[in-house]
Amino acid sequence: MSSTTITRGNSHETFYITPSITPVAVAANISAAQTFSVAGLQTTDIVLVQGYNGTQTAGIVIAEADCLTAGVLSIQFANVTTASATPSSGAYTVQITRLEGPAPSTAV
């Protein structure tokens, strides 16, 4: 924790990155996790993929994202169509939040 007297949350920093990724096809009506190398990403980071910086593939939804292994971004893509579809390749905006310590288990 900071030694200042200013009230802050437990978030040490929040920043945005735009890694360029190349997802592979996702079968119809399923979700599938895909992993991508992102230097500096930490397993304690809270990861939120804001989306693709361009025209996204119809029927593809970003369902979840995290970092389970240092330097590896995992994105769960869901395909809500009746045919195989490939998420768009290119720069995705990713929000990273780093906490000052362990996340509390309650909001108190």
Rosetta blueprint (number, residue, H / E / L):
1 M L
2 S L
3 S L
4 T L
5 T L
6 I L
7 T L
8 R L
9 G L
10 N L
11 S E
12 H E
13 E E
14 T E
15 F E
16 Y E
17 I E
18 T L
19 P L
20 S E
21 I E
22 T L
23 P L
24 V L
25 A L
26 V E
27 A L
28 A L
29 N L
30 I E
31 S E
32 A E
33 A E
34 Q E
35 T E
36 F E
37 S E
38 V L
39 A L
40 G L
41 L L
42 Q L
43 T L
44 T L
45 D L
46 I E
47 V E
48 L E
49 V E
50 Q E
51 G E
52 Y E
53 N L
54 G L
55 T L
56 Q L
57 T L
58 A L
59 G L
60 I E
61 V E
62 I E
63 A E
64 E E
65 A E
66 D E
67 C E
68 L E
69 T E
70 A L
71 G L
72 V E
73 L E
74 S E
75 I E
76 Q E
77 F E
78 A E
79 N E
80 V L
81 T L
82 T L
83 A L
84 S L
85 A E
86 T L
87 P L
88 S L
89 S L
90 G E
91 A E
92 Y E
93 T E
94 V E
95 Q E
96 I E
97 T E
98 R E
99 L E
100 E L
101 G L
102 P L
103 A L
104 P L
105 S L
106 T L
107 A L
108 V L
